[in-house]
Amino acid sequence: MRWMAVLTSIVALLPQVAGAHVVRHSSIPQAYWGTWTAGATCVDGDKTAIVLSAKAYVSPAARCAVDSVSETPGEQGATYSARLQCANATAKAQKKSVANLIIRPDGTDRISLGPSFESLAAYQRCGTAGPSAGQ
C-alpha cells in the first residue's frame, strides 16, 4: 500500500516537472540581435533581410514589437518562440495582428526562423558586429 502512495505522488508531480523547462523572457536574447538574410550575401535593399533587436522584429513585410519570448532547451542550443504584435509595413491602416516567431540556432552566425517548425527558413548573419548565435 505504501508503494502505491509513492507511485501516485510521483505520477501527480510528473506533469509539473515536465513543463518546468520552459523559461519566459521579455526580449529576444542578445545573441540574435542584428540583421539576418536568407540570401547568399547581405546587400542593400535585400528583400529577404530581417532585423532582430531586444524588443523588435522588422522585415520588408512587417514591423513587430516583442511581447514575450519562451526559451526551450534543445540538443543544438535553446529554441526561442517569440510572441509578436505586428503592423503590416505596406498597409496604410496600421491594424495590429499577433504573430509567432520561432528562432532556432543552426551553428555559428546561422539560424532558422519561421512562424512554425514546418516553415522554418535558414538565415545567416549580416556582418560580424554582434555575438554569434551559437553562444
ABEGO torsion letter per residue (X at the ends): XAAAAAAAAAAAAAAAAAAAABBBBABBBAAABEBBBABABBBBGBAABBBBBAABBBBAABBBBBABBBBBBBAAEBBBBBBBBBBBAABABBBBBBBBBBBBBAEBGBBBBEABAAABBBBBBBEAABBBAAX
